[in-house]
Amino acid sequence: MPIYEYALKEGSCKVCGGQFTLRRPLSATPLTNCPLCKKPVKKLISSFSSPIKLKPLSISDAKNAGFTVLKKTSKGEYEKQ
């Protein structure tokens, strides 16, 4: 389920703090009011996290991670390394 960030359209609120996040399914209807203070809200555009590729995995790293490493010997044939 995605996490959405919302902010009040106007003013502030002691209950919700003027900004909040919610986990909502994609199929949910768009949120128009704060569930706590019932004031109108707008959805914010938020950043996302993506994995950072540090370096290519070596054969020993792959084996240590539990993968089976294969080497191509000829057309359509592979053997374990």
ROLOLO-104808 format. One record per residue: residue number from 1; residue in three letters; z negated, y negated, x of N, C-alpha, C in turn. Coordinates in nm, 2 decimals, always signed. Layout:
  pos  code    n_c3    n_c2    n_c1   ca_c3   ca_c2   ca_c1    c_c3    c_c2    c_c1
  NUM   ala       Z       Y       X       Z       Y       X       Z       Y       X
...
END
This chain:
  pos  code    n_c3    n_c2    n_c1   ca_c3   ca_c2   ca_c1    c_c3    c_c2    c_c1
    1   met   +0.00   +0.12   +0.08   +0.00   +0.00   +0.00   +0.00   -0.12   +0.09
    2   pro   +0.09   -0.22   +0.06   +0.09   -0.34   +0.14   -0.02   -0.43   +0.12
    3   ile   -0.05   -0.51   +0.22   -0.16   -0.62   +0.21   -0.09   -0.75   +0.19
    4   tyr   -0.13   -0.82   +0.08   -0.07   -0.95   +0.05   -0.18   -1.06   +0.07
    5   glu   -0.13   -1.18   +0.12   -0.22   -1.29   +0.14   -0.19   -1.39   +0.03
    6   tyr   -0.29   -1.45   -0.03   -0.28   -1.55   -0.14   -0.36   -1.67   -0.10
    7   ala   -0.32   -1.79   -0.15   -0.39   -1.91   -0.14   -0.39   -1.99   -0.27
    8   leu   -0.49   -2.06   -0.30   -0.49   -2.15   -0.42   -0.38   -2.25   -0.41
    9   lys   -0.31   -2.28   -0.52   -0.21   -2.38   -0.52   -0.27   -2.52   -0.50
   10   glu   -0.38   -2.54   -0.56   -0.45   -2.67   -0.55   -0.60   -2.66   -0.54
   11   gly   -0.66   -2.74   -0.46   -0.81   -2.75   -0.45   -0.86   -2.63   -0.37
   12   ser   -1.00   -2.62   -0.39   -1.07   -2.51   -0.32   -1.16   -2.44   -0.41
   13   cys   -1.23   -2.34   -0.37   -1.31   -2.26   -0.45   -1.43   -2.20   -0.37
   14   lys   -1.55   -2.21   -0.42   -1.66   -2.15   -0.35   -1.66   -2.00   -0.36
   15   val   -1.60   -1.95   -0.47   -1.60   -1.80   -0.50   -1.51   -1.73   -0.41
   16   cys   -1.38   -1.77   -0.40   -1.28   -1.70   -0.32   -1.25   -1.77   -0.19
   17   gly   -1.30   -1.89   -0.17   -1.28   -1.96   -0.04   -1.14   -2.02   -0.03
   18   gly   -1.06   -2.02   -0.14   -0.93   -2.08   -0.14   -0.82   -1.99   -0.08
   19   gln   -0.85   -1.88   -0.01   -0.75   -1.79   +0.04   -0.81   -1.65   +0.05
   20   phe   -0.73   -1.55   +0.01   -0.78   -1.42   +0.01   -0.67   -1.32   +0.03
   21   thr   -0.70   -1.19   +0.06   -0.60   -1.09   +0.08   -0.63   -0.97   -0.02
   22   leu   -0.53   -0.91   -0.06   -0.54   -0.79   -0.15   -0.44   -0.68   -0.12
   23   arg   -0.49   -0.56   -0.13   -0.40   -0.45   -0.12   -0.34   -0.42   -0.26
   24   arg   -0.21   -0.43   -0.27   -0.15   -0.41   -0.40   -0.03   -0.32   -0.39
   25   pro   +0.00   -0.23   -0.49   +0.12   -0.15   -0.48   +0.24   -0.23   -0.50
   26   leu   +0.36   -0.18   -0.45   +0.48   -0.26   -0.47   +0.52   -0.27   -0.61
   27   ser   +0.48   -0.17   -0.69   +0.52   -0.18   -0.83   +0.43   -0.27   -0.92
   28   ala   +0.33   -0.33   -0.86   +0.24   -0.42   -0.94   +0.31   -0.55   -0.97
   29   thr   +0.27   -0.61   -1.09   +0.33   -0.73   -1.13   +0.28   -0.84   -1.03
   30   pro   +0.36   -0.95   -1.01   +0.32   -1.06   -0.92   +0.19   -1.12   -0.97
   31   leu   +0.10   -1.15   -0.87   -0.03   -1.21   -0.90   -0.01   -1.36   -0.92
   32   thr   -0.05   -1.42   -1.03   -0.04   -1.56   -1.06   -0.17   -1.63   -1.05
   33   asn   -0.28   -1.56   -1.08   -0.41   -1.63   -1.08   -0.51   -1.55   -0.99
   34   cys   -0.60   -1.62   -0.93   -0.71   -1.55   -0.85   -0.79   -1.46   -0.94
   35   pro   -0.82   -1.34   -0.90   -0.90   -1.25   -0.98   -1.04   -1.29   -0.99
   36   leu   -1.09   -1.37   -0.90   -1.23   -1.42   -0.91   -1.25   -1.55   -0.98
   37   cys   -1.17   -1.65   -0.95   -1.20   -1.78   -1.01   -1.09   -1.82   -1.11
   38   lys   -0.99   -1.74   -1.13   -0.88   -1.75   -1.23   -0.79   -1.88   -1.21
   39   lys   -0.80   -1.94   -1.09   -0.71   -2.06   -1.06   -0.58   -2.01   -1.02
   40   pro   -0.47   -2.09   -1.04   -0.33   -2.05   -1.00   -0.32   -2.03   -0.84
   41   val   -0.25   -1.92   -0.80   -0.23   -1.89   -0.66   -0.09   -1.88   -0.63
   42   lys   -0.06   -1.89   -0.50   +0.08   -1.86   -0.44   +0.06   -1.76   -0.33
   43   lys   +0.17   -1.68   -0.32   +0.17   -1.57   -0.22   +0.21   -1.64   -0.09
   44   leu   +0.14   -1.61   +0.02   +0.17   -1.66   +0.15   +0.26   -1.57   +0.23
   45   ile   +0.35   -1.62   +0.31   +0.43   -1.54   +0.40   +0.34   -1.51   +0.52
   46   ser   +0.31   -1.38   +0.55   +0.22   -1.35   +0.66   +0.30   -1.27   +0.76
   47   ser   +0.23   -1.26   +0.88   +0.29   -1.19   +0.99   +0.27   -1.04   +0.98
   48   phe   +0.33   -0.96   +1.06   +0.31   -0.82   +1.05   +0.29   -0.76   +1.19
   49   ser   +0.24   -0.65   +1.20   +0.21   -0.58   +1.33   +0.32   -0.48   +1.35
   50   ser   +0.37   -0.48   +1.48   +0.47   -0.39   +1.52   +0.43   -0.33   +1.65
   51   pro   +0.46   -0.20   +1.67   +0.42   -0.14   +1.80   +0.50   -0.21   +1.92
   52   ile   +0.43   -0.21   +2.03   +0.48   -0.27   +2.15   +0.52   -0.16   +2.24
   53   lys   +0.65   -0.16   +2.28   +0.70   -0.06   +2.37   +0.67   -0.10   +2.52
   54   leu   +0.58   -0.03   +2.58   +0.53   -0.07   +2.71   +0.63   -0.02   +2.82
   55   lys   +0.65   +0.11   +2.82   +0.74   +0.17   +2.92   +0.80   +0.30   +2.86
   56   pro   +0.91   +0.35   +2.91   +0.96   +0.48   +2.86   +0.86   +0.59   +2.90
   57   leu   +0.85   +0.69   +2.81   +0.77   +0.81   +2.84   +0.83   +0.89   +2.94
   58   ser   +0.75   +0.94   +3.04   +0.80   +1.03   +3.14   +0.79   +1.18   +3.08
   59   ile   +0.85   +1.27   +3.15   +0.85   +1.41   +3.10   +0.71   +1.46   +3.10
   60   ser   +0.63   +1.43   +3.20   +0.49   +1.47   +3.20   +0.41   +1.41   +3.09
   61   asp   +0.43   +1.28   +3.06   +0.36   +1.21   +2.94   +0.40   +1.28   +2.81
   62   ala   +0.52   +1.32   +2.79   +0.57   +1.39   +2.67   +0.50   +1.53   +2.66
   63   lys   +0.49   +1.60   +2.77   +0.43   +1.73   +2.77   +0.28   +1.72   +2.74
   64   asn   +0.21   +1.62   +2.80   +0.07   +1.60   +2.78   +0.04   +1.56   +2.64
   65   ala   +0.14   +1.49   +2.57   +0.12   +1.46   +2.43   +0.15   +1.57   +2.34
   66   gly   +0.20   +1.69   +2.39   +0.22   +1.80   +2.30   +0.36   +1.83   +2.26
   67   phe   +0.46   +1.75   +2.32   +0.60   +1.77   +2.28   +0.66   +1.88   +2.37
   68   thr   +0.76   +1.94   +2.32   +0.84   +2.04   +2.40   +0.96   +1.96   +2.45
   69   val   +0.97   +1.97   +2.59   +1.07   +1.89   +2.65   +1.19   +1.99   +2.68
   70   leu   +1.31   +1.96   +2.64   +1.43   +2.04   +2.66   +1.52   +1.97   +2.76
   71   lys   +1.60   +2.05   +2.83   +1.70   +2.00   +2.93   +1.83   +2.07   +2.89
   72   lys   +1.94   +1.99   +2.88   +2.07   +2.04   +2.84   +2.13   +2.11   +2.96
   73   thr   +2.16   +2.24   +2.94   +2.22   +2.32   +3.05   +2.38   +2.32   +3.04
   74   ser   +2.43   +2.33   +2.92   +2.57   +2.33   +2.89   +2.59   +2.28   +2.75
   75   lys   +2.72   +2.28   +2.71   +2.75   +2.23   +2.57   +2.68   +2.31   +2.47
   76   gly   +2.58   +2.25   +2.40   +2.51   +2.31   +2.29   +2.40   +2.40   +2.33
   77   glu   +2.37   +2.41   +2.46   +2.26   +2.50   +2.51   +2.15   +2.42   +2.58
   78   tyr   +2.03   +2.45   +2.54   +1.91   +2.38   +2.60   +1.81   +2.48   +2.65
   79   glu   +1.73   +2.44   +2.75   +1.62   +2.53   +2.80   +1.50   +2.44   +2.81
   80   lys   +1.38   +2.51   +2.80   +1.25   +2.44   +2.82   +1.24   +2.39   +2.96
   81   gln   +1.18   +2.28   +2.98   +1.16   +2.22   +3.11   +1.02   +2.25   +3.15
END
